C-alpha cells in the first residue's frame, strides 16, 4: 500500500495545507517566531507518518508515530496561541481545530493498529 492511500496521512496533509494557509495570515513582525515553528510541526506530521508506514511495525514505527502524536499537540497549542495573539480569529481557530481533531483521531487509531500488530 502506498502512503498516499492512508487516511491518516491524507488527514495530516490536509492539516498541513490548512496550517500553511493559516500562517500566511500571521503578521510580518512574527518573522521566524510562531509561524516557523508552526510550519515545522505540520511538515513533520505527515513525514513521520510516512516514516512509520515504511517500516515493519515494531518499536521504530511506534517511535515515529509517537513523534507525530507530540506534533499534533504542538500544533494544537500553537493554534490557541495564534488566536490569543490575535493572529487569527476565533472562527479560524475553531475551523483549524476541527481539521486537527480529524487528524488526531485517525493518528490515534493508526497507533492502536500498530501496537496490536507489533
N, C-alpha and C positions, 0 to 999 in steps of 0.2 A: 504494500500500500504506500502511496506517495503521501508525504506530509501535507500536501495541499488538499488532500481528501479528508483530513481530520477536522471535525467540527471545532475542536478545542483550538487548533492552530488558526483556523479561519476566524474564530471569535477574537483571538489575540491580535490578529492582523486588523480586524475591524476596530478594535480598541486603539491600536497604534495609529491607524489612519485618523480616527476621530481625535485622538490626542494631538497629533501634529497640527490638525486644523484648529484645534482649540488654542494651542500655544502660539499660533500666528497672531492671536488677539492680545497677547501679553505686550506690555509697553516696551519700547526700545530701552528704557532705563533698566530693565531686568538683565540685559546683557547675557552673561554666562551664568546667571543665577538659576532660578527655578526652571526656566524653560530648558536649559541644558540638562538638568537632572531628570526632568520630565521626559524629554526625548530619549535619554539614555535608558531609562527604565522601560519605556514602552517598546523600544527597539530590542532590548534583551529578552522581553517576554516571549515573543514568538520564536526567537532564536534558541532559547533554552528548551522550549517545547520540541523544536526540531531536533536538537541535540539528544534529548531523551528518547525520542521516537526512533532515532537512527541506531540505537543500541538495543541489545537483547536484555530487556528487563534488568532486574538486579539493582544493586546499590548505586551504581553510576547513573543509571537512568533516573532513579529517585532523587539523587542529588541535584540534577538539573531541574527536575520538577519542583523540588522544594525551593530552589533559587527563584523559579518562576512564581511560586506562591508568595515569596517575600516581595517580589516586584509588584504583584497585584496590590499588596497592602501599601507599598510605597506610592504607587500611582493614586490610590485612594486618598492617602494623606495629602499628597500634592494637589489633588483636585480640590479638597477642602481648603487648603491654604490659598490656592489661586482665587477662590471665591472670597475668602476673608480679606485678601489684599485688594479686592475689587478689580481683579484682572478679568474675571468672568462673572456673569450674572447667576442668580440662584437657579434659574431655569437651565442655563447651560451646565451648571454643576450637576443638577439632577439628571439631565439627559446623558451626561458623561458617565455618571454613576450607574445608570441603567445598563449601558453597554459594558461597563466594567463588571457589573454583577453577573451578566450572562457569561462573560469570560471566566469569572471566578467559579461559577457553578460547574462549568464544563471542565475546568482545570482540576477542581477537587474530585470530580468523577474520574478523570483520567488518572489522577494519583491513586485513587482507590483501586482502579483496574490494575495498575502496575504493581501495587502492593500484593494483590491477590495472585498475580501471575508470577511473582518472584519466588 
